[in-house]
Amino acid sequence: MRASIIVPDQTVVIDGYGIKGLDLSSLDAETRAVQWNETSGHIELYDGTNETLESPGMYQSIWDEHAAAKYQIENPTYTVTEIKKQLMSDLSAERKFQERQGVDINGIRYAGDPGNRQALQEAIAFMDDAGLTEFESWKDSDNVFHASHPLADVRDAYRAIGIRRVALIAAEGEYAAQITGGTFTDLSFVTWP
């Protein structure tokens, strides 16, 4: 993300898209401009000096307001409620995508989608009932077969998928609360555990 805030012009420009009239009251009174270029930036003060900007995070509310205003400009028929509903739907879809990626145990990927979670649970139950500790052949989530595959790895994968799923749902809940509160409008800033 490349972003600029030009205080005298009351303009915020993100990736070449400028919007005037956003709330810049959170800025320090000495700030004349802010520049952010992907990984670094600076703050220009009215006295002509510059300060290094290590992270754009302190300007997140301004970036979010810009994203919301841009979205409204590009989609003028949507209400705030509809935008929040779409953001929630997109957030849920992204969490499910992350979940489907699953986990890697000893170089083998185990998908985390509901069907695979059920298949893992059934395979573990069968092996436990049969008193077996090793699958003669195991087909992983990348369609690769593994001979003499240990039940312990499958059990570890099942647990790891559950732990990851809990963490993903918790993160989704945090972002959902921010969307509902109107403080989060740009899913490109979502980071998943």
Buried (B, 14 or more C-beta within 10 A) or exposed (E): EEBBBBBEEEBBBBEEBEBEEBEBEEBEEEBBBBBBEEEEBBBBBEEEEEBEBEEBEEBBEBBBBBBBBBBBEEEEEBEEEEBBEBBBEEBBEBBBEBBBBBBEBEEBBBBBBEEBBEBBEEBBEEBEEEEEEBBEEBEBBEEEEBEEBBBEBBBBBBEBBBEBBEEBEEBBEEBBEBBEEEEBBBBEBBEBE
